[in-house]
Amino acid sequence: MTVPESSTGSGNGSPVRIDGPWTHRDVAANGARFHIAEMGDGPLVLLLHGFPQFWWTWRHQLPALADAGFRAVAMDLRGVGGSDRTPRGYDPANLALDITGVVRSLGEPDAALVGHDLGGYLAWTAAVMRPKLVRRLAVSSMPHPRRWRSAMLSDFSQSRAGSYVWGFQRPWLPERQLVADDAALVGRLIEDWSGPGLPDEAAIEVYRRAMRIPSTAHCSIEPYRWMVRSMARPDGIQFNRRMKRPVRVPTLHLHGSMDPAMRTRSAAGSGEYVEAPYRWRLFDGLGHFPHEEDPVAFSTELINWLKDPEPDR
């Protein structure tokens, strides 16, 4: 089951609590309040969005996972969508604790984490930091954090592809650029990073409205500021060292072959940090948002892997 792109209405007037077959509510975790959309019953699958989006990016996967017998939950990360916008706490270690805290608040012993872009970076981190709470790991369009750091520092092509990350290091200007002209830049980024099957104009308008919620632009950028500014600081060096610990749960790594923001060769090779079954899946002809560009293919791959009792390498 997929949700039509035109299903962007909201019964309560909120730009992020969008109507659909899911249920909206808030949960408390790690000292903050997080908005979630959920569907279905069964083993928990927690979906983590990337930039410049929010939970709604998983609108196709929520019903597909629920129909397949899973409890599907899409959360808004700290500072985004309907979740709290706190003044601090945007380093990956704390954001990963948000995620595992939500798992506990949902009353579940563990979850399969599915993360895209920044959500994927945090899913990798959570699997290392709280391995007992992560049953399986699926990451889309994002290498392992150590691979990301290495590629951004030593691969000129990836550094250029990720130039927006370097641009985020300037004070205040990036926030203003994100919300200028009704957040037109959000639409351009999504269009530029997508393959031929980019989301339609109605979907892009949803993301533009969500970015215009006060403080969202600033909070969306803060994790990227930490990722760069901490590289030479003790906290960043300690985080990078900590991420040497291997992931010890089955891992599915998904990537679009035409992704211009995160190059394939930057993502490939992340399996060296996984001491468990690791499956690499490259989607031909898709860009940075494979779960939206071809939701049926993405959901089918994900669900088949989640249901596989012994995923091989």
Order of alpha helices (4+ residues) and beta strands (2+ residues): beta-beta-beta-alpha-beta-alpha-beta-alpha-beta-alpha-alpha-alpha-alpha-alpha-alpha-alpha-beta-alpha-beta-alpha-alpha
